């Protein structure tokens, strides 16, 4: 997808970055798409940055039925490897200010499947690059909603934790390459 200026075709709900507050962007507003990763869109407005969800891509003139990267990646995974599917979905979750997924940023500390009877619940522990980040609940909710798309998962819990404290050494080699750190 090309980044550039677009006019919002209809009123759309967005999340202000970095506060995490919900805002409404009016139809006719010109915005600049600065990032389009993991199915979400970061746009620059006259009031700062905002994140628009995948379900509202049409307001940006983007085809909402475009191929889903997560579904394509999941097609290559063993259907019985639920943990592998969870990790694959988490690689499609992005901090709207950083063009690296939360896995390669080193924000995901633990991932496992809790089985109680026939119910399978994905349990994820993750952190943020900074404890005061207002986008934390939004990023965690995005992770949870992506996990819930996996067949065989009935529930998902994404807990934000602060120990150990995140640092740049936790970024994967691939993430460091994308960020120009190596």
N, C-alpha and C positions, 0 to 999 in steps of 0.2 A: 504494500500500500504506500502510496506517495504521501508525504507530509506536505502540508501547505494550508493556505487559508480556504475556509469553506463557510458557507452561510447555513446556519441551523434552520432546517425546514419546518420544524414544529417545536413547541415548548418541550423542554426536556429536563428531567431531574438529573442533577450531577452532585458530586461530592467535592467540596472545596479542599484544596491541598495547601498546606499540610494540616489544617485544623480538623478535617474530617466532618465538617458541618454540611448538612444537605442544603443545596441551593437549587433554584430553578433558573435555567437559562432560557430566555425568550426566543420565540421564532424570529428569524431575520437577523439575529446576532451573528456577526462575523467572528470566527475563532480560528486559531491556527492549531492544527493537529501536530503536537510535538512528539508524541509517542503512541504507538499502536501495537501493544504486545499482550499476548494472553487473552485477546478478545475484549480488552478494555482500551479506552482512548483517553489520553491526557491532552487537554486542550488549553491553550493560552487565551485568556479573555482580558478585557480591560480591568477586571477585578483580580487578576492573578490566574493561577493554574486551577483546573478542575478536571475531575475524572468522570467520564461517561461510560456506562456499562454496555456490554455487548447487546443487550436487549433493545437499546436505543440507538444502535449503529445507523439505522435508517435515517435518523434526524441529521446525521452527518453526510448523508448521501452514500453510505456504505451498504452493500448488499448484506442483509442479515442472514442470508442462507449460504454465505461463502463457506468454503471448506473449513472445518474445525481442525486445527493442528493437533489438539489433544486426542481427538477421535482417531486420526491417522496414526499417531504414535501408539495409541492403545491397541490398534489392530495387530501390531507385531508382538504383543505381550501374551504370555501364557494366561488363559482365562482364569486359571485357578490361583494365580499369583496376585492376590488382592493387594498385598503390600507394594508390589511392583507397580500396580495400577495407581495406587495412591501417590507414590513418588512421581509417576508420570504426570498425574494431574497437577501436583504441586509445582512442577517445572513450568506450568502455564500460569502461575500466579506471580504478579509483579508489583513491586513498590512503584507507584506512579511517577516517582521522581528519578528512578534508577533503572536503566535499560537491561537489568539482569534479573532472572527469576529468583524467587526466594530460596530455592534449593542451592543454586550456585552462589548466592550471596552468603550462604552458611547460616541462614536464619532458622532452618528446620533442624531441631536437635534430636527428635525421636519420632518414630512412626511405627505403630504396630496395630494389629487387629485383635480386638477383644471379642471373644466368642462366648456368649451366654445362651446355651441351648442352640437354637437355629439362628439367633440374631447375631449379626456381625457388625461391630462398631469400630470404625477407624478412629484411633487415638493419635493425635499429633501434638507435639510440644514444639513451639517455635518462639522466637524472640523478634525484636526489631533492632534496627541499627541505632536507635536512640529511644530510651524509655518514655520520653515526652511526646513521641510522634502521635499526632491526632489521627493518623490513618491506620493505626494498629487494629482497631476493631473492624474496619473496612477490609483490610488485607486478610484478617482471620476469617471473616465472613465469606470472602471470595474463595479462600482455600476450602472452607467447609462446603460451600455450594458446588465447587468442582468435584470434591470427593463424593458428594451425594449423587453424582451422575453415574457412578460406577455400579454396574450390575452386581448384585450380591452384597452390597453394603447397605444396611438398613439405617445407620445413624453415623454421625461423625462429630467428634469433639476436637476442637482446635483451641488449645490453651496457650495463652501468652505467658512466658516465663522470663525471668531476668537473670537467672543464674545458669550457667556462667554468663558473664557479661560478654556481649558480642564485640568482636574486634575484626579488623581487616584481614588478619591471618586466617580467618574462617572462610574467606571467599575461595571458591574452587579455582583451579588454574584457568578453566574456561571463562569463569566470571572475571578474573583478573585480566585476561586477554581482552574481553569485551570492554572493560573499563580503562584499558590502556595502561594497566599497572605493570605489565611485563612485556 
